[in-house]
Amino acid sequence: MSSETFKYLRREGSSSLYCCVPFCKMSSRYNSVISFHSFPMNEEMRKKWLQNIRRENYNVTVNTRVCSRHFTSDDFIKPSTPTARRLLKKGVEPTLFLWSDSTSATKRIGLWKKRRDSPFKKEHVPKFFQHQEHDYCSSPVQDDVALDQTEHLRKEVERLKRRVAELAFLQRFSLDRFAASDDDIRFYTRFATYNHLMAFWRLIEPASHSMLRLTRARAATTSEDGSSGSTSCQYLQPMDEFFLFMVHLSVGLTERDLAHRFNIHQSSVIQIITRWASFLYAILGSVRIWMSEEAVKAHMPKEFQDYPDTHVVIDRIELRCQSPSSLLLQGEGSHCTYLGLIGMAPHGAVTFVSSVYPGSVSDKELLKQSGIVSLLKPEMAIMVNKGFFIDDLVPCKVYRPAYLLKREQMPADEVRETQSISRLRVHIERLMGRVMQHKLLETVMPLSDTGTINQLYTVACLLINYQNGPLLNAWAND
């Protein structure tokens, strides 16, 4: 093919213009015969053009064009010379489209007539180039169907995206998933409501960020030094780490189960539990919970009117933990026992929590080692269970249910006093029940928690003051 014919089909050195009509692929790059026309400046005429090409909401710019194939030959001003620029008559509109009844047959005649006046030499154009021009009028269809299908598919894609996001949210085990259900919050954390939980989180959140920053930096340093052979710790958001710890404490889920639920490594779960047990033990333990005599009397409920000097009601809690698998300890049983002492003010608040001690310790020795004796004063009174023979150990009065010893029958006044004390001790039993609602403490604790059993027990006891309302108010409403 000669260079003259190539020049005829392709313009050189000019930017390409494209027709904005749907299904039209005309471009000034390869169609020098086709002319491209800007939209009219008149607003009404511009709207008519957009309506005709079925693009009412189209954003028209200075580069937006409609090619000459969409105008009839009568729409053009006859050029003065064969090479003059083709201009449209004033007020004409594009009318030839793929979806219209008219075809471009008449238009093609006009175009080829103009071509005869071209100054270029006529040469045969190979069929290959002839077929490159898109004859959009050869198979007219309605574009409304295509537009409707496109809109339908767009809506379907949006719906599927929302569904994928919902499924991803439901599969992710995190606090946000259960925020709308107080029943789920109570089950997984033992906090009464989501608002209770968030109020407690706001108290510890500032210190938690410092704790996590330090522990993670230490873990990164240890990993770089190569002193640890464990896998690198996978991090969760601080709130999700706290939620993981509460699920472990409240529901008693194992480390393997939690690893699957939170999609992290089991070693990371163990690190998170240990880290948060120590952190909450330090934070909650720094708050003074032992109350003064004036504070106890100011909150003294009417149920204790017969024992107005009672300052604390105490009892012991028994914990079980797995024993190490050792030939030397095979005769010691499958688990070991620990004892802890808990004290409650008459109005229901936890005011004393001891460390845990071996299960072989006596009640009297447990009380002595716990440190509560130094807090008691002669003008106070302490209410205990039957097994606590501590009259010679404490400096205050002791309220204890009577016991028969070698007597066949108790006097009537002792019976009434025993019944009265037992009725009041229901509150400490309810308190212990709330502590043991943390299923980790109720079951045999895994061996991995042995190193933090004291922290876990103390945190479970101290959280009672934040998780629920006053015990006596709850008891009165039952």
C-alpha positions in Angstrom: 0.0 0.0 0.0 1.4 3.4 -1.0 2.2 6.2 1.5 -0.5 8.4 -0.1 -3.2 5.9 0.7 -1.8 5.6 4.3 -2.0 9.4 4.7 -5.6 9.2 3.5 -6.6 6.7 6.2 -4.4 8.0 9.1 -3.7 11.5 10.3 -0.3 12.2 11.7 0.8 14.7 14.3 -2.6 15.4 15.8 -4.4 14.2 18.9 -7.1 11.5 18.5 -10.7 12.4 18.9 -13.4 9.8 19.7 -17.1 9.7 19.2 -19.1 9.6 22.5 -22.1 7.9 21.0 -22.7 4.4 22.5 -21.5 1.5 20.3 -19.7 3.9 18.0 -15.9 3.3 17.7 -15.0 6.0 15.4 -11.6 7.7 16.0 -9.9 10.5 14.2 -6.7 8.6 14.4 -7.6 6.2 11.5 -10.6 8.0 9.9 -9.5 11.2 8.2 -12.7 11.2 6.2 -14.9 11.3 9.3 -15.4 14.7 10.9 -15.9 15.2 14.6 -18.2 17.9 16.0 -18.4 19.5 19.4 -21.6 19.9 21.3 -23.5 23.2 20.8 -23.1 25.9 23.4 -26.8 26.4 23.6 -28.1 24.6 26.7 -31.3 23.4 25.1 -29.6 22.1 22.0 -27.0 20.3 24.1 -29.8 18.6 26.1 -31.4 17.5 22.8 -28.1 16.1 21.6 -27.6 14.2 24.8 -31.2 12.9 24.7 -30.7 11.7 21.1 -27.5 9.8 21.9 -29.2 8.5 25.1 -26.7 9.9 27.5 -28.8 12.5 29.4 -26.4 12.4 32.5 -23.2 12.5 30.5 -20.6 15.0 31.5 -19.8 17.0 28.4 -16.3 18.5 28.1 -14.5 20.6 25.5 -13.1 17.3 24.1 -16.5 15.5 23.8 -17.3 14.9 20.1 -20.0 13.3 17.9 -18.8 12.0 14.6 -20.3 12.8 11.2 -21.8 9.3 10.8 -24.7 10.3 13.0 -25.8 13.2 10.8 -27.5 13.1 7.5 -25.8 14.7 4.4 -28.4 17.6 4.5 -27.1 18.5 8.0 -23.8 19.8 6.7 -22.9 23.1 5.1 -21.5 22.5 1.6 -17.7 23.2 1.8 -16.2 25.8 -0.5 -13.2 23.5 -1.3 -12.7 19.8 -1.2 -10.3 20.1 1.7 -12.3 22.6 3.7 -13.5 21.8 7.2 -17.0 20.3 7.4 -19.4 22.4 9.4 -22.9 21.6 10.7 -25.9 23.7 9.9 -27.3 25.7 12.9 -29.9 23.8 14.9 -29.3 20.3 13.5 -29.3 17.2 15.8 -27.7 13.8 15.4 -30.3 11.3 14.3 -28.5 8.3 12.9 -27.8 5.6 15.5 -27.5 1.9 16.0 -30.9 1.8 17.7 -32.8 4.1 15.2 -34.8 2.9 12.2 -32.5 4.8 9.8 -29.3 3.4 8.6 -26.1 5.0 7.5 -26.5 3.9 3.9 -27.4 7.3 2.7 -24.7 8.8 4.8 -22.1 6.5 3.3 -23.1 7.7 -0.2 -22.5 11.2 0.8 -19.2 10.3 2.4 -17.9 8.5 -0.6 -19.0 11.3 -2.9 -16.8 13.6 -0.9 -14.0 11.1 -1.2 -14.1 11.4 -5.0 -13.2 15.1 -4.6 -10.2 14.2 -2.5 -6.9 15.5 -4.0 -5.2 12.3 -3.2 -4.6 9.7 -5.8 -7.2 6.9 -5.9 -5.8 3.6 -5.1 -7.2 0.2 -4.3 -7.7 -0.3 -0.6 -7.1 -4.0 0.5 -10.0 -5.8 2.0 -8.1 -6.2 5.2 -8.3 -2.5 5.9 -11.9 -2.3 4.7 -13.0 -4.8 7.3 -11.2 -2.8 10.1 -14.0 -0.2 10.0 -16.8 -1.2 12.4 -20.2 -1.3 10.6 -22.3 -0.8 13.7 -25.5 -0.5 11.6 -25.2 -4.0 10.2 -27.0 -5.6 13.2 -29.2 -3.0 14.9 -30.2 -3.9 18.6 -31.8 -2.0 21.4 -29.2 -0.8 24.0 -31.9 -0.5 26.7 -31.6 -4.3 27.3 -27.8 -4.0 27.7 -28.1 -1.0 30.0 -30.7 -2.8 32.2 -28.4 -5.9 32.3 -25.5 -3.7 33.3 -27.4 -2.1 36.1 -28.7 -5.4 37.3 -25.2 -6.8 37.4 -23.9 -3.8 39.2 -26.5 -4.2 41.9 -25.7 -7.9 42.2 -22.0 -7.1 42.6 -22.8 -4.7 45.4 -25.1 -7.2 47.1 -22.4 -9.9 46.9 -19.8 -7.5 48.3 -22.1 -6.7 51.3 -22.7 -10.4 51.8 -19.0 -11.2 51.8 -18.4 -8.4 54.3 -21.1 -9.8 56.6 -19.8 -13.3 56.4 -16.2 -12.1 57.1 -17.6 -10.2 60.1 -19.5 -13.2 61.4 -16.6 -15.6 61.0 -14.2 -13.2 62.9 -14.4 -14.1 66.6 -14.0 -10.7 68.3 -15.8 -8.4 70.8 -17.5 -6.4 68.0 -19.3 -9.5 66.9 -21.2 -9.8 70.2 -21.5 -6.1 71.1 -25.2 -6.0 70.3 -26.1 -9.0 72.6 -25.8 -8.5 76.4 -26.5 -12.2 76.8 -23.4 -13.1 74.8 -21.3 -10.5 76.6 -22.4 -12.0 79.9 -21.6 -15.5 78.7 -18.1 -14.7 77.3 -16.9 -12.1 79.9 -19.3 -12.3 82.9 -19.9 -8.6 82.7 -23.5 -7.8 83.1 -23.8 -5.8 79.9 -21.7 -4.4 77.0 -21.8 -1.0 78.7 -20.4 -2.5 81.9 -17.6 -4.1 79.9 -16.7 -0.9 78.0 -16.8 1.2 81.2 -14.2 -1.1 82.7 -12.2 -1.1 79.5 -12.0 2.7 79.6 -10.5 2.5 83.0 -7.6 0.2 82.0 -7.1 1.2 78.4 -4.5 3.9 78.9 -2.3 1.6 81.0 -2.8 -1.4 78.6 -1.2 0.5 75.7 2.0 1.0 77.7 2.0 -2.6 78.8 1.6 -3.9 75.3 4.2 -1.6 73.9 6.8 -2.8 76.5 6.0 -6.5 76.3 5.9 -6.5 72.5 9.2 -4.6 72.3 10.8 -7.1 74.7 9.4 -10.0 72.7 10.9 -8.5 69.5 14.3 -8.1 71.1 14.2 -11.7 72.4 13.3 -12.9 68.9 16.1 -11.0 67.3 18.6 -12.3 69.8 17.5 -15.8 68.9 17.1 -16.8 72.5 13.6 -18.0 72.0 12.8 -20.9 69.8 9.0 -20.3 69.7 7.2 -18.9 66.7 6.8 -15.1 66.5 3.9 -13.7 68.4 0.9 -12.7 66.3 -0.7 -9.5 67.5 -4.3 -8.7 68.0 -5.9 -5.4 68.8 -5.6 -4.5 72.5 -9.4 -4.8 72.9 -9.4 -8.3 71.3 -6.5 -9.4 73.5 -8.5 -8.4 76.6 -11.5 -10.2 75.1 -9.5 -13.4 74.5 -8.3 -13.3 78.2 -11.8 -12.9 79.5 -13.1 -15.7 77.3 -10.4 -18.0 78.7 -11.2 -17.0 82.3 -15.0 -16.9 82.0 -15.7 -19.8 79.7 -12.6 -21.9 80.3 -11.8 -22.5 76.6 -8.4 -24.1 76.0 -5.5 -22.4 74.3 -5.9 -24.6 71.2 -9.6 -23.6 70.9 -8.8 -19.9 71.3 -6.1 -20.2 68.7 -8.6 -21.4 66.1 -11.2 -18.9 67.1 -8.9 -15.9 66.9 -6.9 -17.3 64.0 -3.5 -17.0 65.8 -0.8 -19.4 66.9 -1.3 -21.3 70.2 1.9 -19.9 71.6 0.5 -16.4 71.0 -2.6 -17.3 73.0 -0.4 -18.5 75.9 1.6 -15.3 75.8 -1.6 -13.1 75.7 -3.2 -15.0 78.7 0.0 -14.7 80.8 0.5 -11.0 79.8 -3.1 -10.0 80.7 -3.2 -12.0 83.9 -0.1 -10.2 85.2 -1.3 -6.8 84.0 -4.8 -7.0 85.5 -3.3 -8.5 88.7 -1.1 -5.4 89.0 -3.7 -2.9 88.0 -6.6 -4.2 90.1 -4.3 -5.1 93.0 -3.1 -1.5 93.2 -6.7 -0.4 94.1 -7.3 -0.4 97.8 -10.4 -2.5 98.4 -10.3 -2.8 102.2 -12.9 -0.4 103.6 -12.7 1.7 106.7 -15.2 1.2 109.5 -17.0 4.4 108.6 -17.5 3.3 105.0 -18.7 -0.1 106.0 -21.3 1.3 108.4 -22.4 3.9 105.9 -23.3 1.1 103.5 -24.6 -1.4 106.1 -27.8 -3.1 104.8 -30.8 -3.6 107.1 -30.3 -7.4 106.8 -27.3 -7.0 109.2 -29.1 -4.9 111.8 -28.6 -7.7 114.4 -24.9 -7.7 113.7 -24.1 -4.1 113.1 -20.4 -4.4 113.9 -19.7 -6.9 111.2 -16.9 -5.6 109.1 -16.2 -8.6 106.8 -17.6 -12.0 105.9 -14.9 -14.5 104.9 -14.7 -18.0 103.4 -12.3 -20.1 101.5 -12.3 -21.1 97.8 -10.8 -24.3 96.5 -9.0 -24.5 93.2 -7.8 -27.5 91.2 -4.9 -27.6 88.8 -3.4 -30.3 86.6 -0.3 -32.1 88.1 2.8 -32.5 86.0 3.2 -35.9 84.3 6.1 -37.3 86.3 7.0 -40.7 87.5 7.9 -39.2 90.9 4.4 -37.7 91.3 2.3 -40.5 90.0 1.0 -41.3 93.4 -0.1 -37.8 94.1 -3.3 -37.9 91.9 -4.2 -36.3 88.6 -4.4 -32.8 90.0 -3.3 -30.7 92.9 -5.4 -28.4 95.1 -5.0 -24.8 96.1 -6.9 -22.7 98.7 -7.6 -19.0 98.7 -9.4 -16.7 101.2 -12.0 -14.1 100.0 -13.7 -11.5 102.1 -16.9 -9.5 101.5 -18.3 -6.4 103.1 -21.9 -6.7 104.4 -23.2 -4.7 101.5 -21.7 -7.2 99.0 -18.4 -5.6 97.8 -15.2 -7.7 97.7 -12.9 -6.2 100.3 -10.2 -8.9 100.7 -8.5 -11.4 98.5 -5.6 -13.5 99.6 -3.0 -15.3 97.6 -3.4 -19.1 97.0 -1.8 -21.7 99.2 -1.4 -25.5 99.0 -4.6 -27.4 99.7 -3.1 -29.1 102.7 -3.1 -25.9 104.8 -5.7 -25.6 107.6 -8.4 -22.9 107.8 -6.7 -21.3 110.7 -3.3 -21.3 109.0 -4.9 -20.0 105.8 -6.3 -17.1 107.8 -3.0 -16.4 109.5 -0.9 -16.5 106.3 -3.5 -14.4 104.3 -2.6 -11.2 106.2 -6.2 -10.3 107.1 -5.5 -10.5 110.8 -3.4 -7.3 110.8 -6.3 -5.4 109.2 -8.8 -6.3 112.0 -9.4 -4.0 115.0 -11.0 -4.9 118.4 -14.1 -2.8 117.6 -14.8 -4.8 114.5 -16.4 -8.2 114.0 -15.8 -11.0 111.5 -18.3 -13.5 110.3 -16.9 -17.0 109.4 -18.0 -20.5 108.6 -18.1 -23.4 111.1 -14.6 -24.7 110.5 -12.8 -21.4 111.3 -11.8 -21.7 115.0 -9.9 -18.5 115.1 -11.0 -16.8 118.3 -7.5 -16.9 119.7 -6.0 -15.6 116.5 -8.0 -12.4 115.7 -8.3 -9.3 117.9 -12.0 -8.9 117.2 -15.3 -10.6 117.8 -16.1 -13.7 115.7 -19.6 -14.6 114.5 -19.7 -18.3 113.7 -22.6 -20.8 113.4 -22.8 -22.9 116.6 -21.8 -26.5 116.6 -22.9 -29.5 118.8 -19.5 -30.9 119.8 -20.5 -33.5 122.4 -23.9 -32.1 123.1 -27.1 -33.9 122.0 -29.0 -30.7 121.3 -28.2 -27.0 121.0 -30.0 -24.4 123.1 -32.8 -22.5 121.5 -30.9 -19.2 121.5 -27.9 -20.8 119.7 -30.3 -22.3 117.2 -31.8 -18.9 116.4 -28.3 -17.4 116.2 -27.1 -20.1 113.9 -30.1 -19.7 111.6 -29.6 -15.9 111.5 -25.8 -16.2 110.7 -26.4 -18.9 108.1 -29.0 -16.7 106.5 -26.6 -13.8 106.2 -23.8 -16.1 105.0 -25.9 -16.8 102.0 -24.4 -13.6 100.6 -20.8 -14.8 100.8 -21.9 -18.1 99.2 -23.4 -16.1 96.4 -20.2 -14.1 96.0 -18.2 -17.3 95.8 -20.7 -18.6 93.2 -20.0 -15.5 91.1 -16.3 -16.1 91.4 -16.7 -19.7 90.4 -18.9 -18.7 87.4 -15.5 -18.1 85.8 -15.4 -21.6 84.4 -11.6 -21.7 84.4 -11.6 -21.8 88.2 -14.5 -24.2 88.4 -12.8 -26.9 86.4 -9.3 -28.5 86.7 -7.1 -25.7 85.4 -4.6 -26.7 82.6 -0.9 -27.1 83.4 -0.1 -24.1 81.3 -1.9 -21.9 83.8 0.0 -23.2 86.9 2.5 -20.3 86.8 -0.3 -17.7 86.8 -2.9 -19.5 89.0 -2.5 -16.9 91.8 -3.0 -14.0 89.3 -6.0 -15.6 87.6 -7.7 -16.3 90.9 -7.1 -12.8 92.2 -8.3 -11.2 89.0 -11.4 -13.3 89.0 -12.2 -12.2 92.5 -11.5 -8.5 92.0 -13.5 -8.3 88.8 -16.6 -9.1 90.8 -16.7 -5.4 91.9 -16.8 -4.3 88.2 -18.9 -7.0 86.6 -22.1 -6.9 88.6 -24.3 -4.8 90.8 -24.4 -5.1 94.6 -25.2 -8.7 95.8 -27.7 -7.7 98.4 -29.7 -5.6 95.9 -29.8 -8.6 93.5 -30.7 -10.9 96.4 -33.6 -8.6 97.4 -35.0 -8.6 93.9 -35.0 -12.4 93.5 
